[in-house]
Amino acid sequence: MMGIQVFNKPNDYKFFKDECVEFNYKWLTEELGIDPDEITFVEDVWAGGGNLGPSIEYFVRGLEVGNMVFMQYKTFHDGSRADLDIKVIDVGIGLERIAWLYNGSATSYMDTFATAIAYFQ
């Protein structure tokens, strides 16, 4: 799993949602050469560890390749929330899935575990 983390402090803003989506889209289409028609974005909400924020997962040919989580709220036991002082981006990308995209195997497992699969066959 590859990851990108960005910590936007009150006096040290780097980038947030719009720029992150744009950077990921350009990486997929311009750097990896994936046809935009093969990419699907799904927006959701992520919550965990007292943090909450929007999440965008991206799929290529039906396989989830990565996600972008934008932690911007702190949650409380009474259900309320407040803005976080530091807005965090957490991007996760499946490295083995990138190999699958490039090699065109039937599944990402064929690229990652080819030696083990051959051994057990």
Phi and psi in degrees as a GROMACS rama.xvg file:
@    title "Ramachandran Plot"
@    xaxis  label "Phi"
@    yaxis  label "Psi"
@TYPE xy
-95.3356  153.437  MET-2
-144.774  152.695  GLY-3
-132.312  127.931  ILE-4
-124.163  136.77  GLN-5
-128.087  130.699  VAL-6
-115.325  105.193  PHE-7
-91.5648  102.384  ASN-8
-86.2146  159.61  LYS-9
-51.9009  -39.4055  PRO-10
-106.953  14.9975  ASN-11
-145.033  66.7469  ASP-12
-79.3314  129.84  TYR-13
-103.957  -69.5106  LYS-14
-166.027  165.054  PHE-15
-138.328  -138.817  PHE-16
-57.1483  -58.7822  LYS-17
-57.8841  -47.0248  ASP-18
-66.5289  -38.9693  GLU-19
-62.9127  -45.0017  CYS-20
-62.2345  -43.8561  VAL-21
-62.1678  -45.6735  GLU-22
-60.2516  -44.2406  PHE-23
-66.3451  -41.0465  ASN-24
-62.8698  -45.5698  TYR-25
-63.6384  -38.0438  LYS-26
-62.9279  -45.4235  TRP-27
-64.2078  -45.7982  LEU-28
-86.8857  -42.1259  THR-29
-89.2699  -41.8418  GLU-30
-84.0545  -44.2643  GLU-31
-90.0588  -15.1455  LEU-32
73.5393  26.726  GLY-33
-80.4672  134.254  ILE-34
-63.3856  126.349  ASP-35
-54.8538  -29.4438  PRO-36
-68.7529  -15.2091  ASP-37
-93.2159  -0.289919  GLU-38
-104.841  133.208  ILE-39
-124.388  130.07  THR-40
-105.872  135.921  PHE-41
-126.729  121.039  VAL-42
-93.3156  140.236  GLU-43
-150.258  -171.329  ASP-44
-119.836  138.429  VAL-45
-115.794  137.762  TRP-46
-142.563  139.145  ALA-47
178.165  143.522  GLY-48
63.2556  24.0205  GLY-49
87.2461  3.66563  GLY-50
-112.199  156.027  ASN-51
-150.788  144.412  LEU-52
177.057  172.459  GLY-53
-67.1053  156.177  PRO-54
-139.5  140.874  SER-55
-128.257  118.95  ILE-56
-97.771  146.453  GLU-57
-126.662  138.801  TYR-58
-120.382  142.894  PHE-59
-125.4  123.693  VAL-60
52.5455  35.3224  ARG-61
88.9825  -7.94776  GLY-62
-103.495  130.351  LEU-63
-67.845  121.935  GLU-64
-97.82  -35.4265  VAL-65
-166.265  175.812  GLY-66
-147.983  156.509  ASN-67
-124.771  121.03  MET-68
-113.708  130.147  VAL-69
-114.214  93.2398  PHE-70
-82.481  113.376  MET-71
-131.553  -5.78251  GLN-72
-127.702  148.655  TYR-73
-101.736  134.924  LYS-74
-105.591  153.911  THR-75
-122.858  160.594  PHE-76
-60.5234  -26.1963  HIS-77
-82.8489  3.21937  ASP-78
92.3279  -6.22113  GLY-79
-80.3794  169.813  SER-80
-146.811  161.661  ARG-81
-142.854  154.606  ALA-82
-62.1166  138.703  ASP-83
-76.0545  144.844  LEU-84
-66.7723  -38.8517  ASP-85
-109.673  115.914  ILE-86
-86.7355  126.302  LYS-87
-115.579  137.398  VAL-88
-108.163  131.628  ILE-89
-127.301  107.903  ASP-90
-104.659  130.928  VAL-91
-120.905  133.404  GLY-92
-132.45  129.705  ILE-93
-77.1066  103.937  GLY-94
-57.9049  -43.2996  LEU-95
-65.5897  -25.0077  GLU-96
-76.6115  -28.2458  ARG-97
-66.8849  -42.0998  ILE-98
-59.5166  -41.9088  ALA-99
-60.4596  -42.9552  TRP-100
-60.9177  -41.7439  LEU-101
-74.5936  -37.595  TYR-102
-87.5714  -18.6316  ASN-103
70.2359  23.4715  GLY-104
-69.0212  166.519  SER-105
-62.7238  -36.7086  ALA-106
-142.571  164.896  THR-107
-68.2515  -24.0838  SER-108
-66.208  -31.773  TYR-109
-64.1736  -33.8811  MET-110
-79.8313  -39.1363  ASP-111
-78.0254  -40.731  THR-112
-118.531  29.4592  PHE-113
-55.7255  -43.2708  ALA-114
-64.8709  -44.7884  THR-115
-65.9424  -40.9491  ALA-116
-63.1702  -44.5851  ILE-117
-61.8555  -38.6839  ALA-118
-61.953  -43.6387  TYR-119
-80.6244  -14.8005  PHE-120
